[in-house]
Amino acid sequence: MKKLVIIFCIAGLSSLLISWGTFGHEHINRAAVFSLPAPLQSFFYNHIDFITQEATVPDLRKHTINDKAEGPRHFVDLENFGALDSLPKTLTEAKSRYDEKFLQQNGILPWYMEDLMGKLTKAFKEKKKTEILFIAADLGHYIGDAHMPLHTSANYDGQMTDQKGIHALWESRLPELFGKGYNFHSNEVKFIEDVRKETWRIIMSSHRLKDTLLFTDRELRKKISEVKIFKTGSEGKEVKSKYNSKIFSDEYATQLHSALNGMVEKQMRASIDATANFWYTAWVNAGKPDLSDLDPSELTKRNSKYLEEELQLWKKGKLFGVESEKEF
């Protein structure tokens, strides 16, 4: 299948991730490609491997390269910004109202999403292929983060309510355990009339789920003995990760996934819809530029057969590389 050289090595990255994990981010970006209209879809499909794999690179910049500017782009601790109806409208306004240390600690996710939309629109307008691909893939990552309830809260890992570890369990472990059964077929792509309004709708919608997530976990823990909540070894001792944190048992993960009543899958599917909508909106706002001349016509023609095969798989809710072992 088509390849595009990735400038970062992402092998082994999943153990370092704090958002959606490799499985989640890659599936969100990949599935979003199939919601796009034909002209835009053909271009994105020519580079779908890149769009898929690049989805995890923002986390690589954050955790492996230790890029200090990267951290606050992934979250926003809404409770620490005061009244929600008086939040800054733009990243520039946020930087003028709060000092750098405050924003570093409390996040800039919604403002950064809107900032990237402007950059993606400009890249489309100027038909800068590399910038389109990098920015679109990055934007898909942050949109995924915005759909994770705990990325909108100061209680981001349940640390304030004695629920540490719930963050990675919800967004990484559960998708990895149960994601093969998810339906990745998404809704028809829609133009976003007001990007800022839609960005904040996503953030607030995710934030409202935060209490449900934490409450469900607390109540479930009351019903299960601690020995069943966390993994234990042959001697009955708790198994710890290499970061010295407890590892949730498969039994507990299964029961929590069921108790959440599809929340993880719903948020992943909402992320797919939003990612496609944001990409499409940037392209429309750029004047719907013809991108067909950015790739060799032979590549697009050759990929058209593979695109049709993957589209048929996607319409059944599946994605290539997970449910199918087929090599194109």
C-alpha positions in Angstrom: 0.0 0.0 0.0 1.1 3.6 -0.5 3.7 4.9 2.0 4.8 8.3 3.1 8.0 8.7 5.1 7.3 9.8 8.7 10.0 12.0 10.2 9.3 10.7 13.7 9.7 7.2 15.0 6.5 6.2 16.7 7.2 2.6 17.4 6.5 1.8 21.1 4.8 5.1 21.6 1.6 3.7 23.0 3.1 3.2 26.5 3.8 6.9 26.7 0.4 8.2 25.6 -2.0 10.1 27.8 -4.7 10.7 25.3 -6.9 8.1 23.4 -3.8 5.9 22.9 -2.4 4.9 19.5 -5.6 2.9 18.7 -8.0 5.7 19.4 -6.2 8.6 17.6 -5.3 6.5 14.6 -8.8 5.2 14.1 -10.3 8.6 14.5 -8.1 10.1 11.8 -8.4 7.2 9.5 -12.2 6.9 9.7 -12.7 10.6 9.1 -11.1 10.3 5.6 -14.1 8.2 4.5 -16.7 10.9 5.4 -15.1 13.5 3.1 -16.6 14.3 -0.3 -15.0 12.7 -3.3 -12.6 15.5 -4.4 -11.2 16.0 -1.0 -11.4 12.4 -0.1 -9.2 11.3 -3.0 -6.4 13.6 -1.9 -6.6 12.5 1.8 -6.8 8.9 0.8 -3.6 9.1 -1.2 -1.9 9.9 2.2 -4.2 8.0 4.5 -1.3 6.0 6.0 0.4 9.3 7.0 -2.9 10.8 8.3 -3.4 7.7 10.4 0.1 7.4 11.8 0.7 11.1 12.3 -2.3 11.2 14.5 -0.2 10.2 17.5 2.7 12.6 16.9 1.4 15.5 19.1 1.8 13.1 22.0 5.3 12.1 20.8 6.2 15.8 20.9 4.8 16.1 24.4 6.1 13.0 26.1 9.2 11.9 24.1 10.6 15.2 22.7 9.4 17.0 25.8 8.2 20.1 23.8 7.1 22.5 26.5 4.8 24.3 24.1 2.9 21.1 23.4 1.5 20.2 26.8 -1.3 22.8 27.2 -2.6 22.2 23.7 -4.1 18.9 24.8 -6.5 20.0 27.5 -8.3 22.8 29.3 -9.1 22.8 33.0 -12.4 24.7 32.7 -13.0 25.0 36.5 -9.9 27.1 36.9 -10.9 29.8 34.3 -13.8 31.2 36.3 -17.2 31.9 34.9 -17.7 29.9 31.7 -19.7 32.6 30.0 -16.7 35.0 30.2 -14.0 32.8 28.8 -11.6 34.3 26.2 -12.8 34.0 22.7 -9.4 33.6 21.0 -5.9 32.4 21.8 -4.6 36.0 21.6 -7.2 37.1 24.1 -6.4 34.2 26.4 -2.7 35.0 26.4 -3.5 38.7 27.2 -5.7 37.8 30.1 -3.7 35.0 31.7 0.1 34.7 32.2 2.1 31.9 30.5 2.4 29.9 33.6 -1.4 29.8 34.2 -2.0 28.7 30.6 0.8 26.1 30.8 -0.9 24.6 33.8 -4.5 24.9 32.7 -4.4 24.4 29.0 -5.4 26.1 25.7 -7.1 23.3 23.8 -10.2 25.0 22.4 -8.2 28.1 21.4 -5.5 26.0 19.8 -8.1 24.1 17.8 -9.5 27.3 16.3 -5.9 28.6 15.7 -5.1 25.4 13.7 -8.3 25.7 11.7 -7.0 29.1 10.5 -3.7 27.6 9.6 -5.3 24.6 7.8 -7.6 26.9 5.8 -4.5 29.0 4.7 -2.6 25.8 3.8 -5.6 24.7 1.6 -5.8 28.1 0.0 -2.1 28.1 -0.9 -2.2 24.4 -1.8 0.8 23.6 0.3 0.6 19.8 0.4 2.9 19.1 3.3 1.3 21.7 5.5 -2.2 20.5 4.7 -1.3 16.9 5.8 0.6 17.8 8.9 -1.9 20.3 10.2 -4.9 18.2 9.3 -3.5 15.2 11.1 -2.6 17.3 14.2 -6.0 18.9 14.2 -7.6 15.4 14.3 -5.5 14.6 17.4 -6.7 17.7 19.3 -10.3 17.2 18.2 -10.0 13.7 19.7 -8.6 15.1 22.9 -11.5 17.6 23.1 -14.0 14.7 23.1 -12.3 13.1 26.2 -14.2 14.3 29.2 -11.2 14.5 31.6 -9.3 16.7 29.1 -11.7 19.4 30.1 -11.3 19.2 33.9 -8.8 20.0 36.6 -9.6 16.5 38.0 -8.0 15.1 34.9 -7.0 11.7 36.4 -9.5 11.5 39.3 -6.7 12.5 41.5 -9.0 14.8 43.5 -11.5 12.0 44.2 -9.2 9.1 44.8 -9.7 7.6 41.3 -6.1 7.9 40.0 -5.6 5.9 36.8 -9.1 6.4 35.4 -7.9 8.7 32.6 -5.7 6.2 30.9 -8.2 3.4 31.6 -11.0 5.3 29.9 -9.2 6.6 26.8 -6.5 4.0 26.1 -7.2 0.7 27.7 -10.9 0.5 27.0 -10.6 1.3 23.3 -7.7 -1.2 23.0 -9.7 -3.9 24.7 -13.1 -3.3 23.0 -12.4 -1.1 20.0 -12.5 -3.9 17.5 -16.2 -4.2 18.2 -16.9 -0.4 17.6 -18.8 0.9 14.6 -16.5 3.4 12.8 -19.0 4.4 10.2 -19.7 8.1 10.6 -22.3 10.6 9.6 -22.4 12.6 6.4 -19.9 15.4 6.5 -21.3 18.9 7.4 -20.0 22.4 6.9 -19.5 24.2 10.2 -21.1 27.7 10.1 -19.3 28.9 13.2 -16.1 27.1 14.1 -15.7 28.9 17.4 -19.2 28.0 18.5 -18.8 24.4 17.4 -15.4 24.1 19.2 -17.0 25.2 22.5 -20.0 23.0 22.0 -17.6 20.0 21.8 -15.7 21.1 24.9 -18.8 21.7 27.0 -20.5 18.5 25.8 -17.4 16.6 26.9 -17.2 18.5 30.2 -20.8 17.5 31.0 -19.8 13.8 30.7 -17.0 14.2 33.2 -19.2 13.8 36.3 -21.0 10.7 34.8 -17.6 9.1 34.1 -16.2 9.7 37.6 -19.5 8.8 39.3 -19.8 5.5 37.4 -16.3 4.5 38.3 -16.8 5.4 42.0 -20.0 3.4 42.3 -18.6 0.4 40.5 -15.5 0.3 42.8 -17.9 0.1 45.8 -19.3 -3.1 44.4 -16.1 -4.9 43.6 -13.3 -5.9 46.0 -10.0 -4.1 45.4 -8.3 -7.4 44.5 -10.6 -7.6 41.5 -10.1 -3.9 40.5 -6.4 -4.2 40.0 -4.2 -6.9 38.5 -2.4 -9.2 40.9 0.5 -11.5 40.3 1.0 -15.2 41.2 1.8 -14.3 44.8 -1.3 -12.1 45.2 0.7 -8.9 45.0 -0.6 -6.0 42.9 1.0 -5.8 39.5 2.6 -2.3 38.8 3.4 -0.6 35.5 6.9 0.5 34.8 5.7 3.9 36.1 4.8 2.3 39.4 1.1 2.7 39.0 -1.5 0.0 39.6 -2.8 -1.8 36.5 -6.6 -2.2 36.3 -7.7 -5.8 35.8 -9.4 -6.9 32.6 -12.5 -7.9 34.7 -12.8 -4.3 36.0 -12.2 -2.8 32.6 -14.9 -5.0 31.2 -17.4 -4.0 33.9 -16.6 -0.3 33.6 -17.0 -0.4 29.9 -20.4 -1.9 30.2 -21.5 0.4 33.0 -20.5 3.5 30.9 -23.2 2.3 28.4 -21.2 3.0 25.2 -19.7 6.3 26.3 -16.3 5.6 24.9 -17.5 4.4 21.5 -19.9 7.4 21.3 -17.2 9.9 22.0 -14.9 8.2 19.5 -17.5 8.3 16.8 -18.3 12.0 17.7 -14.5 12.6 17.3 -14.6 11.1 13.8 -17.6 13.2 12.8 -16.0 16.4 14.1 -12.6 15.7 12.5 -14.2 15.2 9.1 -16.3 18.3 9.5 -13.4 20.5 10.5 -11.2 19.3 7.6 -14.1 19.8 5.2 -14.9 23.3 6.6 -11.3 24.5 6.2 -11.3 23.3 2.6 -14.6 25.0 1.8 -13.5 28.2 3.5 -10.3 28.1 1.4 -12.5 28.2 -1.8 -12.6 24.4 -2.4 -9.3 24.3 -4.2 -8.6 21.6 -6.7 -6.0 19.4 -5.0 -5.8 16.8 -7.8 -2.6 18.3 -9.2 -0.7 17.9 -5.8 -0.3 14.1 -6.5 0.7 12.2 -9.6 -2.4 11.1 -11.5 -1.1 7.6 -11.6 -1.1 7.5 -7.7 -4.7 8.7 -7.5 -5.8 6.2 -10.2 -4.1 3.3 -8.6 -5.5 4.2 -5.2 -9.0 4.5 -6.5 -9.5 0.7 -6.4 -8.2 0.5 -2.8 -10.3 3.5 -1.8 -13.5 1.8 -3.0 -12.6 -1.4 -1.1 -12.0 0.4 2.1 -15.1 2.5 1.7 -17.2 -0.7 1.5 -15.5 -2.0 4.7 -16.1 1.4 6.4 -19.8 1.4 5.5 -20.0 -1.8 7.5 -18.4 0.0 10.4 -15.0 -1.5 10.0 -11.6 -0.2 9.2 -8.7 -1.7 7.2 -5.9 -2.8 9.5 -8.0 -3.8 12.5 -10.8 -6.2 11.5 -9.2 -7.1 8.1 -5.8 -8.8 7.6 -6.0 -8.1 3.9 -2.9 -6.6 2.3 -3.7 -4.2 -0.5 
